[in-house]
Amino acid sequence: MSDGVPEIPLFVPYLGDEVRRAALDAIDGGWIGPGPLTARFEESIAARLGGERRRVVATSSGTAALHTASIVAGLGPGDEVIIPSFDYVAGHQAASASGADLVFCDVDPLTWGADPESVRRLVSPRTKAIVVVHFAGVRAAGTDAILELARARGLRVIEDAAHAFGTVTAAGAVGSHGDLTCFSFGPVKIVTSLEGGALVLGDEQEEAVAREVRVLGLDADLSARYQRARSVQYDVLRQGYRYHLGSVPASIGLAQLALLDSFIESRRRACLHYDQAFAGIDGLRTPATDWVGVSPFEYVLQVEDEETRDLFIKHLTSSGVGAGKTWIGGHETTFYGSCRRDDLAVTEAVSRTGVIIPLHSLMGSDVLHRVSDVVRSFFD
Ligand SMILES: *Cc1c(COP(=O)(O)O)cnc(C)c1O
């Protein structure tokens, strides 16, 4: 192991033979830019999600998908977007890149997703959109209430589902319904294309906007490239970005998609093992889910206070077990420190006491037992 990589890392992307072969096949195919494989990746994502008339636009990253969503939602200077302070920096940056002002809501104490009551308190005449994060793969408990609130007030809802590809509830897969849903296929995500993402939406005209935004505001260029040709004639219709997804990552993503069910299965089994191993330990809270329908991204424990967390993380890492802290609130950063916000008591508690432990696709039972033994030994 090289310096700084623990014996059991937090994340281990699955990059087995079929995934490597997919990358080589795409390279050997002689067209590495966006092309037919990108189109196939989009179609396969749509098929996986289900849901009628949902449209998938593959992007170069989850952040690019979120930024594109904020443009599709019409966010701009003078608008407000309500977003959990408890979110990854990428979510905050993608929203503020639109020029809109961030307004920080608190999260609910169970799923750590946007709290609808907090959102309700923050809605102002300037509010244009609400961002919901499905933390660790568990669909945020307040999502339906927020979708309803948004519908009643004519607001847009951007679901940051970077953690939740493959998660299914009674209402269907995350992304199969709702408003604007964004996925990430970054290095540590459940499905990785090394780097990549997707925006999923329901409106044909908004899909066209997203496709233009994705490739430098050009009109027809990318659909031509999907046919492996560059169009000679083009027009520029709007401000755009270079957010398209090439053939090699798309090919890797396709190989990963084919394995998704086994990834989810194995991760759920690992989570249930952890739940059982940690049940009844004083001062340790396990995730508030039974994992049914969940595509588990991270396994996150909660300890009693920040001091215990520091000691716990030291214990884990000195035993060769990777460990991570939950995000700090956006409101605690320099750049977003002066954003309007609700009382953020849950965010502050969660950001100081959450501990992420290793969870991998197809995780070996020896590794799993080793991690649980090291966790338990801290509390003995
Ligand atoms: C990973 C992640 C993103 C960004 O996705 P990238 O593909 O890394 O750009 C956004 N939000 C959350 C919650 C994430 O975990």
The ligand as an SDF file (V2000), in Angstrom:
LIG
                    3D

 15 15  0  0  0  0  0  0  0  0999 V2000
  -20.0400   13.2170   -5.4850 C   0  0  0  0  0  0  0  0  0  0  0  0
  -21.0640   14.2260   -5.1490 C   0  0  0  0  0  0  0  0  0  0  0  0
  -21.3550   15.3130   -5.9780 C   0  0  0  0  0  0  0  0  0  0  0  0
  -20.5380   15.6770   -7.1690 C   0  0  0  0  0  0  0  0  0  0  0  0
  -20.3540   14.6860   -8.0960 O   0  0  0  0  0  0  0  0  0  0  0  0
  -18.9940   14.6770   -8.9480 P   0  0  0  0  0  0  0  0  0  0  0  0
  -19.2350   13.5910   -9.9450 O   0  0  0  0  0  0  0  0  0  0  0  0
  -17.8930   14.3830   -8.0010 O   0  0  0  0  0  0  0  0  0  0  0  0
  -18.8550   16.0040   -9.5820 O   0  0  0  0  0  0  0  0  0  0  0  0
  -22.3980   16.1490   -5.6290 C   0  0  0  0  0  0  0  0  0  0  0  0
  -23.1050   15.9490   -4.5170 N   0  0  0  0  0  0  0  0  0  0  0  0
  -22.8610   14.9410   -3.6800 C   0  0  0  0  0  0  0  0  0  0  0  0
  -23.7190   14.7560   -2.4900 C   0  0  0  0  0  0  0  0  0  0  0  0
  -21.8200   14.0590   -3.9550 C   0  0  0  0  0  0  0  0  0  0  0  0
  -21.5390   13.0730   -3.1070 O   0  0  0  0  0  0  0  0  0  0  0  0
  1  2  1  0
  2  3  1  0
  2 14  2  0
  3  4  1  0
  3 10  2  0
  4  5  1  0
  5  6  1  0
  6  7  2  0
  6  8  1  0
  6  9  1  0
 10 11  1  0
 11 12  2  0
 12 13  1  0
 12 14  1  0
 14 15  1  0
M  END
$$$$
